[in-house]
Each structure stands twice: as structure tokens, then as C-alpha cells.
Amino acid sequence: MRISQLAETTGVPVATIKYYLREGLLPEGERTSATQARYGDNHVRRLRLVRALLGAGGLSVAGARAVLGQLDGEHETVAEVLGVAQSAVTTTAPEGVDLSRAEALVAGWGWTIDPGSADVLAALEVAVDGLEAAGFELPDGTLDGYARSMAEVAEAEIAGIPVDSVDAAVQYVVLGTVLVEPLLLALRRLAQQDASWRRFGP
């Protein structure tokens, strides 16, 4: 199909498709002339994936490019791509941030983490610091309860990783990490509404 047909099939404007091509988010089509190219079903699938990463996933163009690079690359193990997927949805650690409290919390929960998880640890530290700065005190045991709930979520996610194909596992890990984040947030908000209704009434 031509680029106009690709646009019609996916609902993505031609100008946006050309932008994705320039940014390396979408592979070039098969050249049929100096100014024309043919696109296939693989471009339709990739375009829909790009839209999901930039839309529901909330990634920047650079973040989406990094994630797509992992999906397109060759991997020996699944573990090596989890960090890249998490980096795509985690803010870079502020310079000089003290991670000792976050490290102590993680150790207290008995979690074994990647030694290179500074950005994720920093995100935990910044979040806890923000609560304290705002004078918002979590009830005793709440943070530990959050950790237990997240451990259950993580166990279910890791248990679902395909084991018959590294490529399938990589896709599951990368897309699951990026695209499930907004799902978890939406579920939390809906669960809060339900809990509020049950406690306080309509």
C-alpha cells in the first residue's frame, strides 16, 4: 500500500507518518521509485505500536525509540532488557540524590534488585521525600502494604513471561512494563472509588 493508504488504514495522518519515518520510529517502506514507497502489514502493526507507546504509554519520542530498539534487537536473555524498559518510564535520577533511605526500604522488604537501579531507587526516594515535604504522613504500615501489593503484581507479571521464545519474552517484558503502568494507575483510581463507596456510601 502507498503512504496515503497506510494513513487511511491506521487513521494516522500522512504528515505524522512521515515524522515517524524521519525519527526512526517506523521503518522505511520498499522503494518503488525515487519518491514512492510501498508499505505492508508490518508497517500497520508498527504504527499502531508507536501510537500506543506515545499515547497510552506516555513515552517521549526518544523513549519510544529506545523501546522499539529493544524490540528490534537480538537478545541472549530477557533480564538484559528489563532495565531498558523501566528506564523508558522512569525519570533520570536527580544529581546527588541520597539513595540510602530507598535502599534501606528495599532491603527491609527483602527485595533483590539490579545494582544499576539508581533511577528507580531515586524515584522511590523522591516520592517519599515529596510526601514528607508536603506534611502528608502515611498511616503506619501503609508503605509496607503498598510494597506487598506491588510484589504480588510483579510476581504475576514475571510468571506470565513466555519461556519458549526470547523474542516473545522480550516483547512481553518491554510492552508490559511500558503499557501496563497506565493500566495499574487507572485500576487504582477505580478501586479507590469502590472502597470509598463501601466505606462512606454513595
C-alpha positions in Angstrom: 0.0 0.0 0.0 1.1 3.6 -0.5 1.6 6.0 2.4 -1.9 7.5 1.8 -3.4 4.1 2.2 -1.3 3.4 5.3 -2.7 6.6 6.7 -6.3 5.7 5.8 -5.9 2.2 7.3 -4.4 3.4 10.6 -6.1 6.7 11.0 -2.7 8.4 11.3 -2.1 11.5 9.2 0.4 11.3 6.4 2.4 14.1 7.9 2.7 12.2 11.2 3.7 9.0 9.4 6.5 11.0 7.7 7.6 12.4 11.0 7.8 8.9 12.5 9.8 7.8 9.5 12.3 10.7 10.0 12.6 9.9 13.7 13.3 6.2 13.1 10.2 5.0 14.8 8.8 3.5 11.6 11.0 1.5 9.1 11.2 2.7 5.6 8.9 1.2 3.0 10.0 -0.7 0.0 11.1 1.9 -2.6 9.2 1.7 -5.9 10.6 5.0 -7.3 12.6 8.0 -6.1 9.6 9.5 -4.4 7.3 6.5 -3.7 7.4 3.5 -1.4 5.3 0.5 -0.6 4.2 -0.3 2.9 2.8 -3.6 4.3 1.0 -5.1 7.3 4.2 -4.9 9.3 4.1 -1.1 9.0 0.4 -1.1 10.1 1.4 -3.1 13.2 4.4 -0.9 14.0 2.4 2.3 13.5 -0.2 1.1 16.0 2.5 0.2 18.4 4.2 3.6 18.1 0.9 5.3 18.8 0.3 3.1 21.9 3.8 3.9 23.2 3.4 7.7 22.6 -0.2 7.8 23.7 -1.2 5.3 26.4 2.4 4.6 27.3 3.1 8.3 27.7 6.7 8.0 26.3 8.7 10.7 24.6 9.9 10.1 21.0 13.3 9.3 22.4 11.8 6.9 24.9 9.7 5.2 22.3 12.8 4.9 20.0 14.7 3.2 22.8 11.9 0.7 23.5 11.5 -0.1 19.8 15.2 -0.6 19.5 15.0 -3.2 22.2 12.1 -5.0 20.5 14.0 -5.0 17.2 17.4 -6.1 18.7 18.7 -9.5 19.3 18.9 -10.7 22.9 20.5 -13.5 24.8 18.3 -13.2 27.9 15.2 -11.4 29.0 16.9 -9.8 32.0 19.0 -7.5 29.9 16.0 -5.6 28.5 14.0 -5.1 31.7 16.2 -2.2 32.8 15.8 -0.5 29.4 12.0 -0.9 29.6 12.0 0.5 33.1 14.3 3.4 32.1 11.8 4.4 29.4 9.1 5.1 32.1 11.4 6.3 34.9 12.8 9.9 35.3 16.5 10.1 35.4 17.8 10.3 39.0 18.5 13.9 40.2 22.1 14.6 40.6 23.4 14.0 44.1 20.2 12.4 45.5 20.8 10.3 48.6 19.5 6.8 48.0 20.3 5.4 51.4 16.7 5.6 52.7 15.3 3.9 49.5 18.0 1.2 49.7 17.0 0.6 53.3 13.4 0.3 52.5 14.1 -2.2 49.7 16.4 -4.2 51.9 13.7 -4.3 54.6 11.3 -5.8 52.2 13.8 -8.4 51.3 13.9 -7.5 47.6 16.8 -8.3 45.4 17.3 -5.6 42.7 19.6 -4.7 39.9 22.7 -2.9 41.2 22.2 -0.4 38.3 18.7 0.6 39.5 19.7 4.1 40.7 16.9 5.9 38.7 14.2 3.6 40.1 15.6 3.9 43.6 15.7 7.7 43.2 12.1 7.7 42.1 11.2 5.9 45.3 13.3 8.4 47.3 11.8 11.4 45.6 8.3 10.1 46.1 8.8 9.5 49.9 10.6 12.8 50.2 7.7 14.6 48.5 5.2 13.1 51.0 7.3 14.3 53.9 7.8 17.8 52.4 4.0 18.2 52.0 3.5 17.0 55.6 1.5 14.0 54.4 2.0 11.1 56.8 1.1 7.7 55.6 -0.6 5.6 58.3 1.6 3.0 60.0 2.2 0.0 57.8 0.8 1.6 54.6 4.0 1.8 52.7 4.8 -1.8 53.6 1.3 -2.7 52.4 1.9 -0.9 49.1 5.2 -2.9 48.8 3.4 -6.2 49.4 0.7 -5.4 46.8 3.3 -4.4 44.2 5.3 -7.6 45.0 2.1 -9.6 44.1 1.7 -7.7 40.9 5.3 -8.2 40.0 5.1 -11.9 40.7 2.1 -12.3 38.5 3.8 -10.3 35.7 7.1 -12.3 35.8 5.2 -15.6 36.0 3.5 -14.7 32.7 6.7 -14.2 30.7 6.8 -16.6 27.8 9.6 -19.2 28.1 9.5 -20.7 24.7 11.0 -17.8 22.8 13.4 -15.0 23.9 11.8 -12.6 21.3 8.3 -13.3 22.7 9.6 -12.8 26.2 11.3 -9.5 25.3 8.1 -8.2 23.7 6.1 -9.2 26.8 8.6 -7.6 29.2 9.1 -4.4 27.3 5.5 -3.7 26.3 4.2 -5.0 29.6 6.4 -2.6 31.5 5.6 0.4 29.5 1.9 -0.1 28.6 0.7 -1.7 31.9 1.8 1.3 34.0 -1.2 3.5 33.0 -3.5 0.4 33.4 -2.4 0.0 37.0 -2.9 3.7 37.7 -6.5 3.5 36.3 -7.3 0.4 38.3 -6.0 2.1 41.5 -8.3 5.1 40.9 -11.3 2.9 40.2 -10.6 0.7 43.3 -10.4 3.9 45.4 -13.8 4.9 44.2 -15.2 1.4 45.1 -13.5 1.5 48.6 -14.8 5.0 49.2 -18.3 4.0 48.2 -18.2 0.9 50.5 -16.9 3.0 53.4 -18.8 6.3 53.1 -21.7 5.3 50.9 -22.8 6.9 47.6 
